[in-house]
């Protein structure tokens, strides 16, 4: 829960490797957990562009679909994550 330090480390990681899937994923989660939902969703979408089969990103993106009442999209992503 050291969000400031986490954000600094992730920002540095993204500067070094903007296409790093892990850095993009943790950036998305940090945004979501600190209340930046719209930016977090965009970062999750970016992560899934880099790796469309990353189970953790699929799960977290499906949670946001559920929060928006988009149950069909959520189910589709959860199925992909399970596979």
Backbone as ProteinMPNN parsed JSONL, in Angstrom:
{"seq_chain_A": "XXXXXXXXXXXXXXXXXXXXXXXXXXXXXXXXXXXXXXXXXXXXXXXXXXXXXXXXXXXXXXXXXXXXXXXXXXXXXXXXXXX", "coords_chain_A": {"N_chain_A": [[0.8, -1.202, 0.0], [1.99, 1.15, -0.545], [1.507, 3.472, -2.327], [2.469, 5.81, -3.589], [5.258, 5.356, -3.841], [5.096, 3.041, -5.331], [3.863, 3.957, -7.694], [5.881, 5.636, -8.639], [7.943, 3.792, -9.157], [6.73, 2.191, -11.101], [6.235, 4.047, -13.109], [8.839, 4.636, -13.824], [9.627, 2.098, -14.758], [7.936, 1.886, -16.986], [8.951, 3.949, -18.52], [11.401, 2.905, -19.202], [10.662, 0.579, -20.542], [8.194, 0.744, -22.455], [6.445, -1.088, -23.607], [6.33, -3.219, -21.949], [4.621, -5.84, -20.585], [4.083, -6.596, -17.92], [4.722, -4.276, -16.43], [2.842, -2.501, -17.513], [0.469, -3.763, -16.719], [0.605, -3.626, -13.865], [0.662, -0.9, -13.581], [-1.915, -0.265, -14.46], [-3.451, -1.51, -12.414], [-2.584, -0.054, -10.193], [-3.586, 2.479, -10.825], [-6.369, 1.906, -10.819], [-6.735, 1.149, -8.134], [-6.238, 3.472, -6.816], [-8.234, 5.162, -7.389], [-8.424, 6.18, -9.965], [-10.203, 5.402, -12.177], [-11.084, 5.517, -14.957], [-8.644, 5.983, -16.307], [-7.312, 3.725, -15.418], [-8.786, 1.659, -16.599], [-8.232, 2.206, -19.277], [-5.492, 1.679, -19.231], [-5.552, -1.043, -18.63], [-6.756, -1.955, -20.971], [-4.719, -1.319, -22.741], [-2.736, -3.049, -21.795], [-3.946, -5.461, -22.472], [-3.864, -5.227, -25.21], [-1.198, -5.599, -25.645], [-0.803, -8.16, -24.61], [-3.105, -10.284, -25.252], [-4.015, -12.51, -23.905], [-3.46, -12.492, -21.22], [-4.188, -13.706, -18.155], [-4.664, -12.407, -15.615], [-5.063, -9.699, -16.333], [-7.3, -9.985, -17.978], [-9.148, -10.869, -16.064], [-9.284, -8.634, -14.284], [-10.163, -6.662, -16.048], [-12.634, -7.689, -16.698], [-13.927, -7.38, -14.264], [-14.318, -4.624, -14.217], [-16.058, -4.374, -16.355], [-18.252, -5.693, -15.242], [-18.859, -3.92, -13.154], [-19.838, -1.858, -14.672], [-22.144, -2.929, -15.578], [-21.981, -4.497, -17.812], [-22.388, -7.367, -18.58], [-22.214, -9.451, -20.47], [-19.823, -8.918, -21.883], [-18.063, -9.147, -19.742], [-18.374, -11.855, -19.045], [-17.379, -13.069, -21.351], [-14.661, -12.296, -21.273], [-13.887, -13.473, -18.847], [-14.194, -16.155, -19.48], [-12.191, -16.438, -21.435], [-9.999, -15.97, -19.77], [-10.12, -18.167, -18.074], [-9.628, -20.218, -19.836]], "CA_chain_A": [[0.0, 0.0, 0.0], [2.855, 2.326, -0.708], [1.076, 3.838, -3.67], [3.359, 6.813, -4.194], [6.49, 4.68, -4.239], [4.725, 2.112, -6.394], [3.643, 4.736, -8.921], [7.19, 6.102, -9.118], [8.659, 2.646, -9.716], [6.06, 1.763, -12.326], [6.501, 5.084, -14.106], [10.222, 4.408, -14.277], [9.622, 0.869, -15.553], [7.306, 2.183, -18.272], [9.877, 4.783, -19.291], [12.443, 2.014, -19.717], [10.074, -0.413, -21.45], [6.774, 1.088, -22.565], [5.656, -2.235, -24.056], [6.448, -4.299, -20.973], [3.274, -6.239, -20.177], [3.985, -6.578, -16.46], [4.681, -2.882, -15.977], [1.546, -1.942, -17.907], [-0.563, -4.359, -15.871], [0.659, -3.069, -12.516], [0.277, 0.498, -13.721], [-3.38, -0.265, -14.507], [-3.979, -1.814, -11.087], [-2.299, 1.083, -9.317], [-4.574, 3.512, -11.152], [-7.679, 1.484, -10.335], [-6.761, 1.112, -6.679], [-6.106, 4.822, -6.263], [-9.397, 5.939, -7.771], [-8.354, 6.679, -11.339], [-10.846, 4.281, -12.865], [-11.057, 5.66, -16.418], [-7.269, 5.768, -16.75], [-6.989, 2.333, -15.139], [-9.394, 0.838, -17.651], [-7.436, 2.427, -20.496], [-4.224, 0.969, -19.054], [-5.854, -2.476, -18.783], [-6.949, -2.193, -22.409], [-3.366, -1.286, -23.334], [-2.104, -4.305, -21.401], [-4.537, -6.541, -23.268], [-3.368, -5.091, -26.574], [0.141, -6.182, -25.648], [-0.941, -9.591, -24.353], [-4.545, -10.509, -25.189], [-4.357, -13.704, -23.138], [-2.977, -12.383, -19.842], [-5.355, -14.006, -17.32], [-4.929, -11.394, -14.585], [-5.624, -8.515, -16.979], [-8.65, -10.351, -18.384], [-9.975, -10.884, -14.857], [-9.507, -7.275, -13.795], [-10.989, -5.925, -17.012], [-13.995, -8.202, -16.557], [-14.504, -6.737, -13.067], [-14.774, -3.287, -14.599], [-17.266, -4.569, -17.159], [-19.335, -6.003, -14.298], [-19.207, -2.668, -12.472], [-20.582, -1.05, -15.627], [-23.331, -3.663, -15.989], [-21.71, -5.124, -19.116], [-22.178, -8.738, -18.135], [-21.793, -10.315, -21.581], [-18.389, -8.694, -22.1], [-17.347, -9.709, -18.59], [-18.385, -13.317, -19.165], [-16.472, -13.443, -22.446], [-13.271, -12.155, -20.801], [-13.632, -14.48, -17.815], [-14.025, -17.424, -20.172], [-10.835, -16.423, -22.008], [-9.038, -16.099, -18.667], [-10.183, -19.557, -17.59], [-9.027, -21.102, -20.851]], "C_chain_A": [[0.837, 1.259, 0.0], [2.641, 2.835, -2.129], [1.993, 4.846, -4.342], [4.642, 6.163, -4.687], [6.233, 3.71, -5.393], [4.568, 2.844, -7.723], [4.967, 5.221, -9.497], [7.961, 4.964, -9.782], [8.042, 2.201, -11.044], [6.283, 2.777, -13.441], [7.899, 4.922, -14.679], [10.303, 3.168, -15.169], [9.014, 1.111, -16.929], [8.186, 3.067, -19.144], [10.969, 3.918, -19.927], [11.908, 1.016, -20.744], [8.583, -0.183, -21.593], [5.874, -0.068, -23.018], [5.775, -3.442, -23.126], [5.064, -4.62, -20.405], [3.114, -6.139, -18.664], [3.893, -5.158, -15.93], [3.349, -2.234, -16.323], [0.422, -2.484, -17.038], [-0.566, -3.736, -14.481], [0.356, -1.571, -12.51], [-1.255, 0.606, -13.704], [-3.969, -0.523, -13.123], [-3.74, -0.674, -10.107], [-3.296, 2.206, -9.569], [-5.948, 3.147, -10.604], [-7.775, 1.571, -8.815], [-6.621, 2.481, -6.036], [-7.201, 5.75, -6.784], [-9.396, 6.52, -9.164], [-8.906, 5.612, -12.281], [-10.734, 4.387, -14.378], [-9.65, 5.4, -16.955], [-6.838, 4.316, -16.517], [-7.55, 1.387, -16.181], [-8.61, 0.983, -18.951], [-6.109, 1.678, -20.408], [-4.427, -0.546, -19.144], [-6.047, -2.823, -20.255], [-5.613, -2.204, -23.14], [-2.631, -2.59, -23.021], [-2.624, -5.454, -22.258], [-4.215, -6.406, -24.749], [-2.0, -5.754, -26.692], [0.101, -7.694, -25.472], [-2.421, -9.916, -24.165], [-4.969, -11.705, -24.342], [-3.885, -13.653, -21.685], [-4.155, -12.577, -18.881], [-5.674, -12.935, -16.277], [-5.548, -10.134, -15.186], [-7.053, -8.792, -17.453], [-9.601, -10.33, -17.189], [-10.297, -9.47, -14.39], [-10.352, -6.461, -14.761], [-12.435, -6.393, -16.933], [-14.677, -7.607, -15.328], [-15.041, -5.353, -13.392], [-16.002, -3.36, -15.501], [-18.461, -4.866, -16.251], [-19.793, -4.736, -13.588], [-20.042, -1.755, -13.368], [-21.858, -1.738, -16.107], [-23.202, -4.344, -17.333], [-21.351, -6.589, -18.899], [-21.738, -9.675, -19.253], [-20.299, -10.17, -21.861], [-17.569, -9.307, -20.966], [-17.263, -11.222, -18.697], [-17.418, -13.79, -20.237], [-15.014, -13.375, -21.985], [-12.944, -13.207, -19.737], [-13.452, -15.874, -18.435], [-12.637, -17.517, -20.797], [-9.793, -16.6, -20.923], [-8.987, -17.532, -18.165], [-9.51, -20.512, -18.555], [-7.521, -20.981, -20.834]], "O_chain_A": [[0.417, 2.304, 0.496], [3.483, 2.65, -3.008], [2.262, 4.741, -5.539], [5.066, 6.393, -5.82], [7.047, 3.579, -6.307], [5.08, 2.399, -8.75], [5.152, 5.216, -10.714], [8.561, 5.148, -10.841], [8.757, 1.874, -11.991], [6.497, 2.398, -14.593], [8.105, 5.059, -15.885], [10.965, 3.185, -16.207], [9.519, 0.601, -17.929], [8.17, 2.949, -20.37], [11.403, 4.175, -21.05], [12.604, 0.652, -21.692], [7.788, -0.843, -20.924], [4.659, -0.014, -22.824], [5.37, -4.549, -23.478], [4.418, -3.757, -19.811], [2.095, -5.64, -18.186], [3.063, -4.873, -15.066], [2.788, -1.497, -15.512], [-0.483, -1.74, -16.661], [-1.622, -3.36, -13.972], [-0.155, -1.046, -11.521], [-1.817, 1.46, -13.019], [-4.892, 0.177, -12.706], [-4.602, -0.368, -9.283], [-3.797, 2.816, -8.624], [-6.618, 3.982, -9.995], [-8.788, 2.019, -8.278], [-6.86, 2.632, -4.838], [-7.112, 6.969, -6.642], [-10.294, 7.288, -9.509], [-8.176, 5.008, -13.067], [-10.323, 3.424, -15.025], [-9.482, 4.682, -17.94], [-6.093, 3.747, -17.315], [-6.889, 0.437, -16.599], [-8.357, -0.003, -19.643], [-5.651, 1.106, -21.398], [-3.571, -1.254, -19.674], [-5.565, -3.852, -20.729], [-5.402, -3.006, -24.05], [-1.98, -3.164, -23.894], [-1.86, -6.306, -22.71], [-4.291, -7.395, -25.479], [-1.683, -6.385, -27.7], [0.869, -8.422, -26.101], [-2.938, -9.836, -23.05], [-6.159, -11.892, -24.09], [-3.91, -14.672, -20.994], [-5.028, -11.713, -18.796], [-6.841, -12.594, -16.081], [-6.467, -9.561, -14.6], [-7.921, -7.926, -17.341], [-10.724, -9.834, -17.289], [-11.456, -9.148, -14.13], [-11.175, -5.652, -14.331], [-13.358, -5.593, -17.082], [-15.882, -7.356, -15.353], [-16.098, -4.958, -12.899], [-16.886, -2.507, -15.421], [-19.555, -4.346, -16.471], [-20.994, -4.508, -13.439], [-20.857, -0.972, -12.878], [-22.576, -1.197, -16.948], [-24.205, -4.729, -17.934], [-20.195, -6.997, -19.013], [-20.965, -10.601, -19.01], [-19.594, -11.161, -22.053], [-16.519, -9.906, -21.197], [-16.204, -11.807, -18.468], [-16.721, -14.788, -20.059], [-14.225, -14.278, -22.267], [-11.848, -13.767, -19.732], [-12.644, -16.671, -17.956], [-11.98, -18.554, -20.703], [-8.804, -17.305, -21.125], [-7.911, -18.047, -17.863], [-8.896, -21.496, -18.143], [-6.84, -21.646, -21.615]]}, "name": "protein", "num_of_chains": 1, "seq": "XXXXXXXXXXXXXXXXXXXXXXXXXXXXXXXXXXXXXXXXXXXXXXXXXXXXXXXXXXXXXXXXXXXXXXXXXXXXXXXXXXX"}
